[in-house]
Each structure stands twice: as C-alpha cells, then as structure tokens.
Amino acid sequence: MTEAVEYDVVVLGAGPVGENVADRVRAAGLSVAVVESELVGGECSYWACMPSKALLRPAITRAEARAVPGLSDSARGPLDAPAVLAHRDAFTSHWKDDGQVRWLEGTGATLYRGHGRLDGPRRVTVTGTADGVDGTGDDATVRTLTARHAVAVCTGSRAVLPELPGLAGARPWTSREATSSPAVPGRLVVVGGGVVGVEMATAWRALGSEVTVLIRGEGPLPRMEPFAGELVADALRAAGATVRTGVSVTAVERPAGRGPVTVVVDDGERIEADEVLFATGRAPRTDDLGLPTVGLAPGSWLGVDDTCLVTGTDWLYAVGDVNHRALLTHQGKYQARMAAAAIAARARGAAVSASDAWSPHTATADHAAVPQVVFTEPEIAAVGLTLAEAEKAGHRVRAVDYDLGGVAGAALYADGYRGRARMVVDLDREILRGVTFAGPGVGELLHSATVAVVGEVEIGRLWHAVPSYPTISEIWLRLLETYRDESVREG
C-alpha cells in the first residue's frame, strides 16, 4: 500500500532534537510529520542521559556522604544494586515510549512509525507496517511525505566499534548495553577514556564490578583541561578500579560468543572479564537515509551553517549529533530551537542570515559556549574553550586557577574536598573564554559560568556578582581575586 501526504516540515528522528524541532515549528503554525524507527524519545531517554545518570546518582551520593562527618559511617555499605537497576528502569519507562508519544502527538505533530529515507528534494519515503513496526513483513506500507518548506534530519549518532580480531563475535557492550544491562557484571573492562568510558566505569564500579579501564592516550577526558582527567583517574583508582593509560587493545576473544571475554593488549597481557565495553567514538546515523538521492554521501556527517541548514541546500536541515557540532543532548535541543525558528521565519518569507551571531535563528553557542557536565566522582563541569583551544584560536589569554578545596563552602560540603577551578581570561577584551570546575557538586555551578561566557561579561562587571557565603560558588570571588593579584604582580 502506498500513501502520499504533504506537510510543511518533515522531521526524521523523534529523539529530543526531533521532538524540539517539531514542537517549535508547530508553535509557529506549521504542519509537521515526525518519522521514528525505534522509540520516541531517542537515545537520551532510553540508552544515554537518563539511564546513565540514574545509575550514577547513587554512586555519587554515596561517595559524597562518606565525606560528611556524622553520616560517613552509615554510608560505608554496598549499594543496593537491584534497587538501583529498578530505579534506572523506571527512568527509562521500562523502554516503552507511550508517554513520549502522547507528548509528541499533543503538540499537533503527526507520528509515522517506520524507517524514513530521503527520496529526492523535499521527499521522504517511510517504510513501515500496518501496525507501525519495521516494515519487513508482507503488510509493508510505503508512505511518501512531501515537505513544502523543510526536511530536518535529527537521527543522532551510534556507537562505533573498532575493527579488531575477534571483536565481531564477542558480543561487546556499547553505550547501549552499558546503560541497560539487567545485571551487574562481576568483571568489566572499559576501553576508552572519554565521557561514556569514565561515567560507566564510575557507575559499575560503585555497583560492585571489578573494573579495568584501558586508555590509549595519556589519560581520561582528553578534550577537557588536563587536571579534570587527572582527578577522575585518581578517584577511580581510589574506588578500586584499575586505570591503565598508553595502552591499546589488539584483540578480543570470546569463543562461540559465550562465557568470559578476554581482552588482549599491545604489551601481550590478557585480561579476562565477564563483559567488555567499547566507548571509542560515535558515527552519524545517516548510512541508510537516502542521502545519495540529494547528492550527499551515505554515512557522512552533514555539514551545516549556523541555522543548521545543510551546505548547498535551501530545504534540508541537519540538527543534533548528525552535524557533528556538539554531540550533547542539551546542545542538540538548542540547535533544534534555532533551526525551527529559522525554518518558520523562512517559511514566512523573512530574510535569515546564518552569519548573524547570537540571533534567534543561529546556533552561535556551538562555537563559543558549549556547556557539559561529566557525572563522575568528582564531577567535571566546563563551558567554552580550554586554555589550549583558546590559544590555538589565536586569543591572547591567561589561565587563572584556584584550589576549590580552599573555599569555605567546599570545606563544609565534604571533609578532604578535592577540586580545582580554572577560568580562561581573554586579556585583550577582559572577558571569559572558558571556565572549568572539577569537584563534588560542581555541576550546579556551571550555568553561572555559561551565562558569563555567553554574555561576554567583562571582568570588571563580574566583581559586582556577589556569591553567597558560605557556598561553593564563592570560587568566583577567589578566581577574580587571583586574576587581580596576578595582574598587579605583572605590573
């Protein structure tokens, strides 16, 4: 059966990014169809942000409680693993999307279940079945959706597995299995030191796994300030995990795909575990989207301008992970708001410039002010450029550092509080190019830093933003004092 329907906008992918594009274009009065081949709510809701943070919250809370006098002794016992996993399952709605579907349909969007592919400019074919499943049965239905104004590709990214001997048959974990496992593995090898690697190492170690982390580079979190990764590695080791750097995996063995798995590293050591997680990168979910029908390479990241319009087109948008600008849920949702505003404005015939920084239609923050929290113990929170990035970009900058444990609020927060803060100051404009906090509870400090970076607030004005005493936010005052004192010494 073939059905053809026309909408103002067609959205491929019903994760948080696609949902936000649909919501905003509907609010602007445009009709919209959303195509989803899996669960409405996407990676974040079922295999990433929500389940991972549900696993991590008990681990972090227990670690912090152990550093509070009067509470520390009662927090010495193990976590209740079944309760933690049940809590995780509740946050994923047990991998059912009924609630998300109701929300999406409540916006006025039309949901199509099935696999969507481009079929030339402004055309999308959706292959499904009568009951809206995968489109492989005898009752396959092909619907052709035509977009009057825009097609938005919001299909996200997937985990990448390296080509290693034995890996294909070894049933390795990716981020999906790591966040959805129904049981705690006795022994877990984590390959990779990025955000997924260190967060999952933190969570499963706290739940009782014997964890070994294998990192090819010098340490974890290589894209952040060096001290961030150093503190996380120290904490993992203190928790009983093994963290090895400068090591590469050369093979994986799991005969017949059952039983223990053996990870072989480049020095010849063989590490046996019950599961192995490869957290070694992401690839765009664009390999089967019909990109060749519009002159684009299948499986490629989609280059866009700041309105998320795909280069060389006037109708195709790529929003979220697929454009490779900032692979973070909150940043993808931000792009969705900007892209939807641009789509609606162009549909009205308004002129929209992708070079108009910080406008209602441009995702300028992708370049200058991307915030991120790594929910390890300790937490890492950062926004904007690192010192190395700022210097590479040609800015004349100075790093201003302060020991977070020296702030009264931090000392009250936990005995033996370990942490560090850095702000990267543009010496020519006296604004902040970036800020990084590392320490327990610092995630809630990040938005103040984000406002300062996005708003390009001058150092002289920041002196008038008085932090409450005694809170950890007093770190702002200490950083400003340190910058002042260093400036005075330099004359």
matplotlib code that plots the C-alpha trace (Angstrom):
import matplotlib.pyplot as plt

x = [0.0, 1.3, 0.1, 1.3, 0.8, 2.1, 3.3, 5.2, 8.0, 9.1, 11.4, 13.4, 14.0, 11.9, 14.6, 14.9, 16.2, 13.5, 10.8, 12.0, 12.1, 8.6, 7.3, 8.7, 7.6, 4.1, 4.1, 4.9, 1.8, 3.4, 2.2, 4.8, 5.3, 7.8, 9.3, 10.8, 12.1, 12.7, 11.4, 10.0, 12.3, 15.5, 18.9, 18.9, 15.7, 16.5, 20.2, 22.2, 21.4, 18.6, 19.6, 23.3, 22.5, 20.1, 23.0, 25.4, 23.4, 23.5, 27.3, 28.0, 25.7, 27.3, 30.8, 29.8, 28.0, 31.2, 33.0, 30.4, 31.0, 28.1, 27.0, 30.1, 29.9, 26.4, 27.4, 30.1, 28.0, 27.4, 24.8, 21.5, 22.2, 18.7, 17.1, 19.5, 18.7, 15.0, 15.3, 17.1, 14.4, 11.7, 13.5, 13.5, 9.8, 10.9, 11.9, 8.3, 7.5, 3.8, 4.3, 6.6, 4.2, 1.4, 3.5, 4.6, 1.1, -0.1, 1.9, -0.1, 2.6, 1.8, 3.9, 4.9, 6.4, 8.9, 12.2, 12.4, 14.6, 15.1, 13.8, 15.0, 14.5, 11.7, 10.5, 10.7, 9.6, 8.6, 8.6, 6.6, 3.8, 0.1, 0.9, 3.8, 6.7, 9.7, 8.4, 9.8, 6.6, 4.1, 1.9, 4.7, 3.4, 5.3, 4.2, 5.6, 5.8, 6.4, 7.7, 6.6, 9.4, 12.0, 13.1, 15.1, 17.4, 17.6, 18.7, 21.5, 24.6, 25.6, 28.5, 31.4, 33.3, 36.9, 38.0, 39.8, 40.4, 37.6, 35.5, 32.6, 31.7, 32.5, 29.2, 30.9, 29.0, 28.5, 26.9, 23.5, 24.3, 26.3, 23.3, 20.6, 22.3, 19.9, 22.7, 26.0, 28.9, 31.4, 34.3, 34.1, 36.8, 36.1, 38.0, 38.2, 38.6, 36.0, 32.8, 31.0, 34.0, 34.6, 31.0, 30.2, 33.4, 32.3, 28.8, 29.6, 32.5, 30.2, 27.7, 30.3, 32.0, 35.8, 36.6, 39.6, 39.8, 42.1, 43.0, 45.1, 46.2, 47.8, 44.6, 40.8, 38.8, 41.4, 39.3, 39.0, 41.5, 44.2, 43.5, 39.9, 41.1, 43.8, 41.2, 38.8, 41.6, 42.7, 39.1, 38.6, 41.7, 40.8, 37.4, 39.3, 39.3, 42.4, 43.2, 45.8, 47.0, 49.1, 47.7, 45.9, 43.6, 44.8, 42.3, 39.2, 38.4, 35.1, 34.7, 31.3, 30.2, 29.6, 31.3, 34.1, 35.7, 39.5, 40.9, 44.4, 46.5, 49.6, 52.1, 50.8, 48.8, 45.5, 42.7, 39.7, 36.3, 32.6, 31.9, 33.9, 32.6, 34.0, 33.5, 35.6, 33.6, 30.4, 29.3, 26.2, 23.1, 23.0, 24.1, 20.6, 18.8, 18.8, 21.4, 22.6, 19.2, 20.1, 23.8, 25.2, 27.4, 25.7, 27.1, 28.6, 28.3, 26.2, 27.9, 25.7, 25.7, 24.7, 21.0, 21.6, 20.9, 22.9, 25.5, 24.4, 20.7, 17.8, 15.5, 17.5, 18.5, 20.7, 20.2, 21.9, 24.6, 24.4, 26.0, 29.0, 29.0, 28.4, 27.3, 25.3, 21.6, 21.2, 23.2, 21.1, 17.9, 19.4, 20.1, 16.6, 15.2, 17.4, 16.7, 13.0, 13.0, 14.9, 12.6, 9.5, 11.0, 12.0, 8.5, 7.1, 9.5, 11.7, 15.4, 17.5, 21.3, 23.4, 26.2, 24.1, 25.7, 23.6, 20.4, 17.1, 18.0, 21.7, 23.3, 26.3, 26.9, 28.1, 31.3, 31.9, 29.9, 29.2, 28.5, 29.0, 28.9, 30.6, 28.8, 31.8, 33.2, 34.3, 32.1, 33.6, 31.8, 33.1, 31.9, 33.6, 37.2, 40.0, 43.3, 44.8, 41.8, 41.8, 45.5, 45.0, 42.2, 44.7, 43.3, 45.8, 44.6, 45.6, 44.6, 43.5, 43.5, 42.2, 42.1, 38.3, 39.0, 40.2, 36.7, 34.7, 31.6, 33.6, 35.2, 31.7, 30.4, 32.9, 35.9, 39.0, 37.2, 39.5, 38.8, 40.1, 38.7, 40.0, 38.8, 40.4, 40.6, 40.8, 43.4, 42.5, 38.8, 38.8, 36.1, 36.0, 36.6, 36.1, 35.6, 36.2, 35.2, 36.3, 35.0, 32.0, 28.8, 30.2, 27.6, 25.2, 27.9, 28.1, 25.2, 26.6, 29.8, 27.7, 25.9, 29.2, 30.8, 27.7, 27.0, 30.7, 30.5, 33.6, 35.7, 35.1, 31.3, 31.8, 33.2, 29.6, 28.1, 28.5, 28.5, 26.6, 28.7, 29.4, 28.7, 31.0, 30.0, 32.4, 35.0, 34.0, 35.4, 38.6, 39.2, 38.7, 41.0, 43.6, 43.4, 43.6, 46.7, 48.4, 47.7, 49.2, 52.3, 52.8, 52.6]
y = [0.0, 3.5, 6.7, 10.3, 13.2, 16.8, 18.7, 22.0, 20.2, 16.6, 15.5, 12.3, 11.2, 11.6, 11.9, 15.1, 17.0, 15.9, 16.5, 20.0, 20.8, 19.5, 21.4, 24.7, 24.6, 23.6, 26.5, 28.7, 27.4, 24.9, 21.4, 18.7, 14.9, 13.1, 9.7, 7.3, 3.8, 3.0, 4.6, 8.1, 9.9, 8.6, 7.7, 10.1, 8.8, 5.1, 4.4, 7.5, 10.6, 9.3, 5.7, 6.6, 9.4, 7.1, 4.6, 7.3, 9.3, 6.6, 6.2, 9.9, 10.4, 7.6, 9.0, 12.4, 11.0, 9.2, 12.5, 14.1, 13.7, 12.1, 10.4, 8.7, 5.5, 4.8, 5.2, 2.5, -0.4, -1.5, -0.1, -2.0, -3.0, -4.4, -1.1, 1.0, -1.0, -0.8, 2.9, 3.1, 1.0, 3.4, 6.4, 4.7, 3.9, 0.3, 1.0, 1.9, 5.2, 5.6, 8.8, 10.4, 9.5, 11.2, 14.3, 14.5, 14.0, 16.6, 19.2, 18.5, 16.7, 13.5, 10.5, 7.9, 4.6, 3.2, 3.8, 7.2, 7.8, 10.8, 10.3, 13.4, 17.1, 17.6, 14.0, 11.3, 7.7, 5.9, 2.1, 0.6, -1.9, -1.6, -1.8, 0.7, -1.6, -2.3, -2.7, -6.1, -8.2, -8.9, -6.0, -3.4, 0.1, 2.8, 6.4, 9.3, 12.5, 15.8, 18.8, 22.3, 24.0, 21.8, 18.3, 18.1, 15.2, 14.5, 10.9, 11.2, 9.1, 5.5, 3.8, 2.9, -0.4, -0.7, -3.4, -5.9, -9.6, -11.5, -8.4, -9.1, -12.4, -11.3, -9.5, -6.4, -3.8, -0.3, 2.6, 1.0, -2.3, -0.4, 1.7, -1.0, -4.2, -6.1, -7.3, -6.2, -7.9, -9.4, -8.0, -5.3, -4.0, -0.5, 0.5, 4.3, 7.3, 9.6, 10.7, 7.4, 5.4, 7.2, 7.6, 3.9, 2.9, 5.0, 3.6, -0.1, 0.0, 1.5, -1.3, -3.9, -4.7, -5.2, -2.5, -2.1, 1.0, 0.9, 4.3, 4.6, 8.2, 9.9, 10.0, 10.3, 13.2, 14.4, 17.2, 18.9, 20.7, 18.2, 18.4, 17.2, 13.8, 13.5, 14.0, 11.5, 8.9, 9.4, 8.9, 5.7, 4.2, 5.2, 3.5, 0.3, 0.4, -0.2, 2.6, 2.0, 4.6, 4.5, 1.0, -0.3, -3.3, -5.7, -8.5, -9.7, -13.4, -15.0, -18.5, -19.1, -15.7, -17.2, -17.2, -14.9, -12.5, -12.0, -8.6, -8.7, -5.5, -4.4, -5.5, -9.1, -9.1, -10.9, -9.5, -11.7, -10.2, -11.0, -8.1, -5.6, -2.1, -0.2, 3.5, 4.5, 7.0, 7.8, 7.8, 9.6, 7.6, 8.6, 5.4, 4.4, 7.7, 8.0, 10.7, 9.9, 10.9, 14.5, 14.4, 13.5, 10.6, 7.9, 7.6, 11.1, 13.8, 16.6, 20.0, 22.9, 26.6, 28.3, 27.9, 24.1, 24.3, 21.7, 23.2, 23.6, 23.2, 25.6, 23.0, 20.3, 20.8, 18.6, 19.1, 17.5, 14.8, 14.3, 17.7, 16.9, 20.3, 19.3, 15.8, 16.6, 16.4, 19.9, 21.3, 19.4, 20.8, 24.3, 23.7, 22.5, 25.7, 27.8, 25.7, 25.7, 29.4, 29.7, 27.3, 29.2, 32.6, 31.4, 29.9, 33.4, 34.8, 36.6, 37.0, 34.9, 35.3, 32.4, 34.9, 36.9, 35.8, 35.3, 35.9, 33.9, 31.8, 30.9, 28.3, 30.6, 28.8, 25.8, 27.7, 29.6, 28.4, 24.7, 23.5, 20.0, 18.1, 14.8, 12.9, 11.2, 11.4, 14.1, 15.9, 17.9, 20.9, 23.0, 25.7, 27.4, 27.0, 25.3, 27.1, 25.1, 25.7, 29.4, 29.7, 27.6, 30.0, 32.9, 34.6, 36.2, 34.5, 33.6, 30.6, 31.6, 28.6, 28.1, 25.1, 24.5, 22.8, 26.2, 27.7, 27.6, 26.2, 23.3, 22.5, 22.4, 20.3, 17.4, 16.6, 16.5, 18.1, 17.8, 20.0, 22.7, 25.6, 27.4, 30.4, 31.3, 35.1, 37.0, 39.6, 42.0, 42.1, 41.1, 38.6, 34.8, 32.4, 29.3, 28.0, 24.5, 23.2, 19.8, 18.7, 17.2, 19.1, 21.5, 20.6, 23.2, 25.9, 25.6, 27.7, 30.8, 30.2, 29.7, 33.0, 34.8, 33.3, 33.7, 37.2, 38.1, 39.7, 41.9, 41.0, 44.4, 43.7, 40.2, 41.8, 43.0, 39.5, 38.7, 35.0, 33.9, 32.8, 30.0, 28.3, 26.6, 29.5, 31.7, 30.2, 33.0, 35.6, 33.6, 33.4, 37.1, 37.9, 35.6, 37.3, 40.7, 39.7, 38.2, 41.3, 43.5, 41.4, 41.7, 45.5]
z = [0.0, -0.9, 0.7, -0.2, 2.3, 2.3, 5.3, 5.9, 7.6, 7.9, 10.7, 10.6, 14.2, 17.3, 19.9, 22.0, 19.0, 16.6, 19.2, 19.8, 16.1, 15.8, 18.8, 17.8, 14.1, 15.3, 17.7, 14.7, 12.9, 10.5, 10.0, 10.8, 10.4, 12.6, 11.5, 14.0, 13.5, 17.2, 20.4, 20.6, 23.0, 21.3, 22.6, 25.6, 27.1, 26.9, 26.4, 27.3, 29.5, 31.7, 32.4, 32.9, 35.3, 37.2, 37.6, 38.6, 41.1, 43.9, 43.3, 43.6, 46.6, 48.5, 47.8, 49.0, 52.1, 53.0, 53.3, 55.7, 59.5, 61.2, 58.1, 56.8, 58.9, 57.7, 54.1, 54.2, 53.0, 49.4, 47.2, 46.8, 43.2, 42.4, 43.7, 41.6, 38.5, 39.2, 39.6, 36.2, 34.6, 35.9, 34.4, 31.0, 31.4, 31.0, 27.4, 26.5, 24.8, 25.4, 27.4, 24.9, 22.1, 24.0, 24.4, 20.8, 19.5, 22.0, 20.1, 17.0, 15.2, 13.2, 14.1, 11.5, 12.7, 10.3, 8.5, 6.8, 3.8, 1.5, -2.0, -3.7, -2.7, -0.1, -0.3, 2.3, 2.0, 5.2, 5.1, 7.9, 8.5, 9.3, 13.0, 12.6, 13.2, 11.0, 7.5, 6.7, 6.7, 3.9, 5.0, 4.4, 3.9, 2.0, 2.6, 0.7, 2.7, 0.9, 2.7, 1.5, 3.4, 5.1, 6.0, 9.2, 9.8, 13.5, 13.5, 16.0, 16.2, 17.1, 18.9, 16.7, 17.3, 16.1, 13.7, 15.9, 15.6, 17.4, 18.3, 16.0, 17.6, 21.2, 21.9, 23.2, 25.1, 23.6, 25.5, 25.0, 26.7, 29.4, 30.4, 30.1, 31.5, 33.7, 35.9, 37.4, 35.7, 38.1, 36.0, 33.4, 31.0, 29.7, 26.6, 26.2, 28.4, 27.1, 28.9, 28.4, 29.5, 32.7, 33.6, 33.1, 34.9, 37.9, 37.9, 37.6, 40.0, 42.6, 41.9, 42.7, 39.4, 39.3, 36.7, 34.4, 32.3, 29.2, 27.7, 24.6, 25.4, 28.4, 30.5, 30.6, 29.2, 26.7, 25.4, 28.7, 30.9, 31.9, 35.6, 35.0, 33.8, 36.4, 39.2, 37.7, 37.2, 40.8, 42.1, 40.0, 41.4, 44.9, 44.4, 43.5, 39.7, 37.6, 35.2, 32.6, 30.1, 27.0, 26.1, 23.1, 22.6, 19.8, 20.0, 21.8, 22.4, 23.4, 21.9, 20.4, 21.9, 25.4, 28.7, 29.8, 27.4, 27.1, 26.1, 24.6, 24.9, 23.0, 25.6, 25.4, 28.6, 28.5, 30.7, 31.4, 32.2, 32.1, 29.8, 27.8, 27.0, 24.0, 24.4, 21.5, 19.4, 17.6, 13.9, 12.4, 11.8, 8.1, 6.4, 5.3, 4.9, 1.1, 1.1, -2.4, -3.8, -2.8, -3.8, -0.3, 0.8, 2.8, 6.4, 6.4, 8.9, 7.5, 7.3, 8.1, 8.6, 11.9, 11.2, 10.8, 7.0, 5.2, 2.9, -0.7, 0.0, 0.8, 2.4, 4.2, 7.8, 10.0, 13.7, 16.7, 16.5, 12.7, 12.1, 14.4, 16.0, 19.6, 20.5, 23.6, 24.1, 25.5, 22.7, 20.1, 21.7, 21.5, 17.8, 17.4, 18.8, 16.5, 13.4, 14.0, 14.3, 11.0, 9.2, 10.4, 9.5, 6.0, 5.5, 6.1, 3.5, 6.1, 5.4, 7.7, 7.9, 9.2, 10.0, 12.4, 15.6, 18.7, 16.8, 17.4, 14.3, 14.8, 17.0, 17.8, 21.2, 19.3, 18.6, 21.8, 24.7, 24.8, 28.4, 29.6, 32.9, 33.3, 36.1, 37.6, 41.2, 41.2, 38.8, 35.9, 34.6, 31.7, 29.2, 26.4, 25.4, 27.3, 27.6, 24.7, 22.5, 23.2, 22.4, 19.2, 18.2, 18.4, 21.6, 24.0, 27.2, 30.7, 32.8, 36.3, 38.7, 42.2, 44.6, 45.1, 48.4, 49.8, 49.5, 52.8, 51.1, 49.7, 53.1, 54.6, 51.7, 52.4, 54.5, 52.4, 49.5, 46.3, 43.4, 41.1, 39.1, 36.1, 34.1, 30.8, 30.5, 27.2, 28.1, 25.3, 26.0, 29.7, 29.2, 29.9, 27.0, 29.1, 32.6, 34.1, 37.5, 38.9, 42.3, 44.1, 43.3, 40.7, 38.1, 39.6, 39.3, 35.5, 34.4, 36.1, 34.1, 30.9, 31.4, 31.9, 28.7, 26.5, 27.8, 27.4, 30.8, 31.5, 34.5, 36.0, 36.0, 37.4, 40.6, 41.3, 41.1, 44.8, 45.7, 48.8, 51.8, 52.6, 49.3, 46.8, 44.4, 46.3, 43.9, 41.6, 44.1, 44.6, 40.9, 40.4, 43.3, 41.8, 38.4, 40.1, 42.2, 39.2, 37.1, 39.8, 40.1, 36.3, 36.6]

ax = plt.figure().add_subplot(projection="3d")
ax.plot(x, y, z, "-o")
ax.set_aspect("equal")
plt.show()
